[in-house]
Amino acid sequence: MLSRAQSLDRLLVSTEQMQQIESKVFAAGMPVAALMEKVGGLISRRFQVLYPRSRYRRVGILVGMGHNGGDALVVARELYFQGYEVAIYVPSEQLSELTNQHYCYVSSLGVKIVDDVRGLADCDAIVDGLFGFGLNREITDTLFDAIELINQLAVPIVSIDLPSGIHGDTGNVLGTAIRATHTFCLGLWKLAFIQEQAIEYLGKTALIDFDLSLADIQSIVGEPTITRMTTDRAIANLPLHRSPVTHKYQQGHLLLIVGSEQYSGAAILASLGARATGVGMLSIAVPKSLKPTLLNYLPEALIISCPETEAGTIKSLPELDFSKYQAISCGCGLTERPSKIVKQILSANCPIVLDADALNIIAKLGLETVSTRTHPTILTPHIGEFKRLFTKIPTANKLVAASAAAQSSGAVVLVKGARTIIAHDGKSIVIPDSTPALARGGSGDVLTGLIGGLIATDSRLNIDLAEVVATAAWWHSQAGILAARERGDLG
């Protein structure tokens, strides 16, 4: 049974869904004013933890005309009562009735009101309450200039719900947008938080749970088609608990077909990734000349020497019984020469993971070679490989593109990036965290090994392959994040 926090953390909602949920709550009798008080109080307390008055005494508040502005005014009032020196900038003369009431009360307290955003230039921190998740028009004129000026201040900025100027669904910048240091997403995660174009504006993110009814959420969202991979969800999928009487033949057998003279490192990295999963048996097919190198790194692995071409690529596979493997991963460092090998493994009666050069080979052979398979296929392209594989699918919205690719190919499609997306059977899982430390050669090879190893070791009946693939991607991103903490973004 999932806890409330776990359930909320997995969900993603569209702007329309969030509006419907809020409307349902208000129609049931929840006063808008009461909810605004609650949200503003939660945000002000979180703000005080991050930015204590001893260091951030002067706080500027950007106030919009709608509910987001009302939330900001509650924050302004609460910070003022806690001893902060608060200054408010309200660019609109037409505030909603409730927001205007908060504005009148805050004004009566003697809180400083500035007529020009430049009046906030001496603040130690800024709270952005201009727009929430409902903005759908371009920001222009005075407001455009105000946001640009705020972004130039060398102070932390906390955005309420979304950085003002970011579209709640697409994550697109509507003219300009606040570059937040922290964003407190209200109630439920919005789709913008998984869109790569929004990442540099979001800063560090946190979900503010203001106790929406789970029944109300369920009535609108139903069975969610887009979810976040969370820590509890990933750990539940990892093979962390083994029987004390198990043995290697019960922990899966993975075949890796990887490497060439030019790209021996790819073979090593994919193999090390696979070994990290604890897979019981690991067989690695490489060009004959690479066998000593692989044995040096993985003496426990079964290294299959393959005849090789003059260019140092695999010429052919020895006689192999594919039925003894629980999964096959192919492509890392392979080059595009061994196309007949990729054709050969397509007939295997187990899941196959295709990456790198194997994807380029499939792009030439045609996607029907994948869609007609009777056993699962996992495709793991970066955006360049994706475009070669799925030539007719636009990539402007990666979430939509991944879903379309999975539908057309019948495969589990993992699209790499700062927000990795795994799509299959009408559903998508997003990896919500990553690091630029992974932006280097070899990262994808490790991921391929992790995916293959986890699939091979998972002995559950009716296994949800997309869930396992997403778990490997989560593991991969968390490893990168941990490395970045120790060594910086260079990883």
Sequence and secondary structure as in RCSB ss.txt:
>XXXX:A:sequence
MLSRAQSLDRLLVSTEQMQQIESKVFAAGMPVAALMEKVGGLISRRFQVLYPRSRYRRVGILVGMGHNGGDALVV
ARELYFQGYEVAIYVPSEQLSELTNQHYCYVSSLGVKIVDDVRGLADCDAIVDGLFGFGLNREITDTLFDAIELI
NQLAVPIVSIDLPSGIHGDTGNVLGTAIRATHTFCLGLWKLAFIQEQAIEYLGKTALIDFDLSLADIQSIVGEPT
ITRMTTDRAIANLPLHRSPVTHKYQQGHLLLIVGSEQYSGAAILASLGARATGVGMLSIAVPKSLKPTLLNYLPE
ALIISCPETEAGTIKSLPELDFSKYQAISCGCGLTERPSKIVKQILSANCPIVLDADALNIIAKLGLETVSTRTH
PTILTPHIGEFKRLFTKIPTANKLVAASAAAQSSGAVVLVKGARTIIAHDGKSIVIPDSTPALARGGSGDVLTGL
IGGLIATDSRLNIDLAEVVATAAWWHSQAGILAARERGDLG
>XXXX:A:secstr
   HHHHHHHBEE HHHHHHHHHHHHHTT  HHHHHHHHHHHHHHHHHHHS TTT  EEEEEE SSHHHHHHHHH
HHHHHHTT EEEEE   S   HHHHHHHHHHHHTT EEESSGGGGTT SEEEEES  TT  S   HHHHHHHHHH
HHSSS EEEESS TTB TTT  BSS     SEEEEESSEEGGGG GGGHHHH EEEEE     HHHHHHHH S S
EEE  HHHHHHHS     TT  GGGS EEEEE   STTHHHHHHHHHHHHHTT SEEEEEEEGGGHHHHHHH TT
SEEEEE B TTSSB    S  GGG SEEEE TT  SS HHHHHHHTT SS EEE THHHHHHHHH THHHHT SS
 EEE   HHHHHHH TTS  SSHHHHHHHHHHHH SEEEE SSS EEEETTEEEE     GGG STTHHHHHHHH
HHHHHHH   TT  HHHHHHHHHHHHHHHHHHHHHHH TT 
